[in-house]
């Protein structure tokens, strides 16, 4: 198998107004190499954390909601930087 770079994009970076430009620069710098960008939770995961005590759902439900939050963040990143 080819080596792959794995990058975890921290959730705090979603607050950067120039995040799309930074992503494009990163993808361009690593072009030609397989790249996996793993989205951090950021504000969407924070919302799940806030909801759990408010609504009283269990850890299993919180886990599944947090995974869905990561999926939402991944879709955001793919929208901002489809390349």
C-alpha positions as CSV (number, residue, x, y, z in Angstrom):
1,X,0.0,0.0,0.0
2,X,1.1,3.6,-0.6
3,X,2.0,5.7,2.4
4,X,-0.7,8.1,3.3
5,X,-0.6,11.4,5.2
6,X,-3.2,11.7,7.8
7,X,-4.1,15.2,9.0
8,X,-6.5,15.9,11.9
9,X,-8.0,19.3,11.5
10,X,-8.6,20.7,14.9
11,X,-12.1,21.9,15.6
12,X,-10.9,25.4,16.6
13,X,-9.8,26.0,13.0
14,X,-13.4,26.2,11.9
15,X,-13.4,29.7,13.3
16,X,-10.8,30.9,10.8
17,X,-12.4,33.0,8.1
18,X,-9.6,32.0,5.6
19,X,-10.0,28.3,6.3
20,X,-10.9,27.5,2.7
21,X,-7.7,29.2,1.4
22,X,-5.6,27.5,4.0
23,X,-7.1,24.1,3.0
24,X,-6.4,24.7,-0.7
25,X,-2.8,25.7,0.1
26,X,-2.4,22.5,2.2
27,X,-3.9,20.3,-0.5
28,X,-1.7,21.9,-3.1
29,X,1.5,21.4,-1.0
30,X,0.7,17.8,-0.6
31,X,-0.5,17.1,-4.1
32,X,0.5,13.8,-5.5
33,X,0.4,12.2,-2.1
34,X,-2.6,10.4,-0.7
35,X,-4.1,12.6,2.0
36,X,-6.7,11.9,4.6
37,X,-8.1,14.9,6.4
38,X,-9.9,13.9,9.6
39,X,-12.3,16.6,10.9
40,X,-12.2,17.6,14.5
41,X,-15.4,18.1,16.4
42,X,-15.3,21.9,17.0
43,X,-18.5,23.7,17.7
44,X,-20.7,20.9,16.4
45,X,-19.3,18.4,19.0
46,X,-19.5,21.2,21.7
47,X,-23.2,21.4,20.9
48,X,-23.7,17.6,21.5
49,X,-21.8,18.0,24.8
50,X,-24.2,20.8,25.8
51,X,-27.2,18.9,24.8
52,X,-26.4,15.7,26.8
53,X,-27.0,17.1,30.3
54,X,-29.8,19.4,29.1
55,X,-31.8,16.5,27.5
56,X,-30.4,13.6,29.6
57,X,-29.6,11.2,26.8
58,X,-27.1,8.5,27.5
59,X,-23.4,8.2,26.5
60,X,-24.3,5.9,23.6
61,X,-26.6,8.4,22.1
62,X,-24.1,11.2,22.7
63,X,-21.4,9.1,20.9
64,X,-23.6,8.6,17.8
65,X,-24.6,12.3,17.7
66,X,-20.9,13.2,18.0
67,X,-20.0,10.9,15.1
68,X,-22.8,12.6,13.1
69,X,-21.2,16.0,14.0
70,X,-17.9,14.8,12.6
71,X,-19.7,13.8,9.4
72,X,-21.2,17.3,9.2
73,X,-17.8,18.8,9.6
74,X,-16.3,16.5,7.0
75,X,-19.0,17.6,4.6
76,X,-18.3,21.3,5.4
77,X,-14.6,20.7,4.6
78,X,-15.4,18.9,1.3
79,X,-17.7,21.9,0.4
80,X,-15.0,24.5,1.2
81,X,-12.3,22.6,-0.6
82,X,-13.8,20.0,-3.1
83,X,-10.3,19.4,-4.6
